[in-house]
Structures are given as C-alpha cells and as structure tokens.
Amino acid sequence: MSRTHPFRRGLVWLRNDLRLRDNTALYRAAKSCGALAAIYITCPQTWQSHDDGEPVVAFRLACLRELQQSLAAHNIPLYFLELQTFAQVPRALVQIAGKLEIDALFANAEYPLNERHRDAAVRAALKGLRVPVEYSTDRTLLPPGALKTAGGEAYKVFTPFKRAFIARCGGDDFAPLPLPRKMNDEADWPKWIQVQGGNNLVRTIPERLQGYGLLPDGAGRLYGWTPGEKAGARRLRAFRGEIENYADQRDFPGLDATSHLSPYLNCGAVSVRQCVQMALARSSGHWVGGNDGVSCWLGELLWREFYTHLIAAFPRLSMHKPFKPETDRVPWSSDRDRFRQWYAGQTGVPIVDAAMRQLNTCGWMHNRLRMVVASFLTKNLLIDWRWGERYFMRHLLDADLAANNGGWQWAASTGTDAVPYFRVFNPYSQSKRFDRDGEFIRQFVPELRHLDRDAIHCPPQLAGYPLPICDVAQSRKHAIAVFSGLK
Ligand SMILES: Cc1cc2nc3c(=O)[nH]c(=O)nc-3n(C[C@H](O)[C@H](O)[C@H](O)COP(=O)(O)OP(=O)(O)OC[C@H]3O[C@@H](n4cnc5c(N)ncnc54)[C@H](O)[C@@H]3O)c2cc1C
C-alpha cells in the first residue's frame, strides 16, 4: 500500500464498458491504485451460446482497438486474453493476478445470469489470493434492485417504474465522472505473460475471433457505422441538435430522427450518464415538463434501465423462459419456411420486408419497425418469439439481452407489457401511418419503387415480389383465440 493509494498494482477488467471517459470501474481503479493495467477477455464459445452475433462482436473489438490507444496515453497497458468459456475465467484471472502481482481487481457489474455467476466465481477465486474485487454500477443509472414497489418487490410494469425513478432522482445525481487519473508510467508491466492451458496474455488485439468472421471495411466501418468512443461522442453531439424534434418524429423510420446511439450504449462506448447530461442540458435540468423531446428521449433511456433491472431481478429471463409462465403453453409454430421468408424480407408485406432488409444491411432497425416485425412474427405467423429474439441477437450491432428480450417478450405478449395479448399490430395501418409516402419502403424494397403512395403499402400481384404469406386479419383473430385459450 502506497501513502496515497490503497493498492499498489490494480487491474481493471473491461467488458461492455469500452470507453475511457466516465467509466466508473476505470475511474475508481485509477484513483485507488499506484499502477494500473487493463484486461479484456474474450470467450467466443460462451458468446456463441448466448447468440452474440458477428456484428456485435466485431463492433466490440473495433471499439477496443481505439480504447487501447486512449489507455496507452494514460500509461495504462491493455492486455488481451482469448479463452473459450466463462468457466475458464476465474482460474485464468487467479494466475494473472499472481504473475502481475495485482492487489485489486475492478470491473463494472453485468446483470444477465451467466455473467453474474462468472463474476461471483471470480470474486471467490481471488479471495484465496486476498485480492479484493470491486464491481461498480455503471451500465444503469441506479443499481438494479434500488427501486422497489411498496410491497418490496421489483417493478414488473414500466410506467410505475418510471414514475418511481423520476420521483427519486434529480438530474445532478448522474453527472459524468472526471477523466481517470493518468498513471506514472507503464514500464514495469510485462509485454506478455504465459497463461496455463490457454492462450497467453498479450497486448495485440486480434482482427477476428474463432467462430466470428465479420471485419470492418477499408475505412474501419461496420455496415457504415464507425465504432469507438470518439464516434459515439460525435453522435451524441449531433443528436443534441435534434433532440427537440424527437417526440414528434421518432416514430417515422424514413425521417431518421432517433439518436442511433444504441450500438455505442450497448458496448459502453457512450455512457448512459453522458446521454442524460446532454439531454438535461437541453431542458434546464428537467426530466419532465422542460421540453417534450427531452422527456420523451429520457423515457426511452428509462426503458433500457427498466429492462436491465428486470434481467437482474428475474433469472428466468436469462434462461429463454417467458416472463409470464402460462404463455409457455402457446402452441408456437415451427414453420421454418415462413421464418426464412420473414428474416429474408420476403413476406410480401412491404413494411415488414423493408424493416428486415434494413436489419440485414445496416445491422440496425428502427424501433417502431422492431415492434412491427416482432408482432408479425409472433402474432400473425405465431412463430416462437425466441426464434426472432435469436435472429436479432445475431444480426444487430446493438444486440443486448435485456433490451432485446424485453422487446420481444413485449411484442409476443409473454412479457411485462401492461396491455393484454390482444395488442396485435396491423402492419398495413402501421405502414400507412408511419411511412405515409412509402419512402422508407422504397429505400429498402427496390422492387416496389415505382408504386405510388397508395399502392405501395399493400401492392397488387407483381412479378419479382411475393404475395403476402399470411392473411393479416385472420391470423390476428387466430392469435387472439390462442392466447385467450390460455386463461
Ligand atoms: C423486438 C425489439 C428488440 C429490441 N432489441 C434491442 C436490442 O437488442 N438492443 C437495444 O439496445 N435495443 C433494442 N430494442 C429497443 C429499441 O428498438 C432500440 O434501442 C432503438 O431502436 C435504438 O435506436 P436509437 O439508438 O436511435 O434509439 P433512441 O430512440 O435514440 O433511444 C435512445 C436509447 O434508449 C434506449 N432505448 C430506446 N428504446 C428502447 C426500448 N424500447 N427498450 C430498451 N431500450 C431502449 C437505447 O439504448 C437507445 O439507444 C428492441 C426493441 C424491440 C421492440
């Protein structure tokens, strides 16, 4: 223990918090340790079992490469270790802590079940070496479990959760942290070390991982997105000028009026506190009543918060189980052909096809359309929500278990939605309402480009474009009958 720092040598373990600024674990580690190194551990086998897809993994690695440079400028070397599974992590960290003479480990908490088991095992394993482990709240604004109903339970419905959150929190509670302290030098950290039975601890970040292939293009972009903390900060700054229009325009996919921050928030290149700070600065610090665009956008950040709190409170959500147990009795269809038509954007329902093609070509889909395609798959085609959930996990740049599972279960009426099962989106009315002129459809379904604004939402039989694969009205009735039969 030095005179100024409780720990001589610390290690910060980076996960989905890939930024230098406003990173709680990194900030606290730099403050508490005389010397500091960082580590990033990949577990491709476990990641694949979690359906972490190529886009999200490629985005993480690209963010990590930029972060390595920012950390180096702070004299914090970043080590990289490739393992296969979470189960190998505790033993590897014990060896590393011993060889690097670490006396404290810092990380930001993660909430899905397997991550929590992994982190508890790491804490227990390092206890044997008398190395304390500190997990900080960073992904969410409040630690999951901090908000409880009057009965002392976790909130299961969004609106009361949001009300309780706003009643409890003033804007200043979430001011971002200052930059982490710059370390003296990194000279006494080895370039690499041998780790038994696995790959070595090195300072080179590989281009790609075993089982994962996607690579950034020549300009370092993925599907046109630029990964990294700097690009995330640019997006946040750009959205500052747009946020006032958010409440009025966010539902129209052709307007492109949302922040597009989800890939950055998801891997931690941008922090949720930075988002809150930007938004509150536009509304003189008011969560509600200051500016409609700001309140509405903060409300969306609270959906993210809510789903993360739910994942922490209900382990079954991490286990492919429905939130409402009785919905496990829905006789889901396993029609692979229709599923394939859905994901390929060949259903014959233009707005659904445009949305799925947006996902397949951009690694991202507009929120309104996520609801439309999820409702179409689970209600009109009555295909198991878990198939759609998995497809999204594997193809989204922002794939996140908590938000994705929450969104899918909401759409499938197996989750926390306060509105009962008879919420079934009509894709044609959604299309007419939110893509009035058909501009969005035209962008992603070129076969329909020549149609006018009346015909494009529900086209006549055309060469080169399929007829609808289901009757929307009849399948809606059928879905409602199936759900009401569960009572
Ligand atoms: C079926 C389905 C699956 C989804 N899967 C994911 C996913 O894997 N990862 C993901 O980040 N979001 C998911 N969402 C939520 C939402 O669609 C995206 O967060 C949003 O479209 C991202 O675009 P944006 O960054 O421009 O959002 P903005 O509208 O600018 O919102 C700002 C931020 O708030 C958060 N947010 C917004 N809406 C939601 C929401 N409904 N639930 C949770 N967080 C929200 C996101 O972090 C987003 O970046 C899903 C929604 C549905 C209906």
The ligand as a Gaussian input file, in Angstrom:
#p B3LYP/6-31G(d) Opt

LIG

0 1
 C      -38.303000      -6.541000     -30.583000
 C      -37.338000      -5.482000     -30.100000
 C      -35.992000      -5.795000     -29.934000
 C      -35.090000      -4.827000     -29.482000
 N      -33.759000      -5.174000     -29.306000
 C      -32.890000      -4.262000     -28.818000
 C      -31.520000      -4.607000     -28.606000
 O      -31.088000      -5.750000     -28.799000
 N      -30.681000      -3.632000     -28.141000
 C      -31.124000      -2.351000     -27.881000
 O      -30.325000      -1.510000     -27.476000
 N      -32.416000      -2.020000     -28.053000
 C      -33.305000      -2.922000     -28.524000
 N      -34.616000      -2.554000     -28.724000
 C      -35.055000      -1.203000     -28.313000
 C      -35.006000      -0.118000     -29.400000
 O      -35.629000      -0.556000     -30.562000
 C      -33.590000       0.334000     -29.721000
 O      -32.894000       0.624000     -28.541000
 C      -33.602000       1.611000     -30.586000
 O      -34.294000       1.379000     -31.771000
 C      -32.179000       2.042000     -30.874000
 O      -32.147000       3.156000     -31.712000
 P      -31.636000       4.568000     -31.184000
 O      -30.322000       4.403000     -30.525000
 O      -31.726000       5.520000     -32.316000
 O      -32.742000       4.873000     -30.081000
 P      -33.315000       6.224000     -29.463000
 O      -34.748000       6.275000     -29.815000
 O      -32.481000       7.391000     -29.763000
 O      -33.262000       5.901000     -27.894000
 C      -32.090000       6.175000     -27.109000
 C      -31.628000       4.939000     -26.404000
 O      -32.618000       4.480000     -25.491000
 C      -32.597000       3.058000     -25.439000
 N      -33.897000       2.560000     -25.886000
 C      -34.743000       3.154000     -26.730000
 N      -35.877000       2.434000     -26.847000
 C      -35.727000       1.356000     -26.062000
 C      -36.547000       0.246000     -25.752000
 N      -37.782000       0.101000     -26.262000
 N      -36.068000      -0.688000     -24.911000
 C      -34.847000      -0.556000     -24.365000
 N      -34.036000       0.479000     -24.614000
 C      -34.462000       1.426000     -25.454000
 C      -31.490000       2.594000     -26.375000
 O      -30.326000       2.411000     -25.621000
 C      -31.363000       3.769000     -27.332000
 O      -30.094000       3.862000     -27.929000
 C      -35.544000      -3.516000     -29.178000
 C      -36.906000      -3.210000     -29.351000
 C      -37.786000      -4.181000     -29.800000
 C      -39.236000      -3.835000     -29.971000

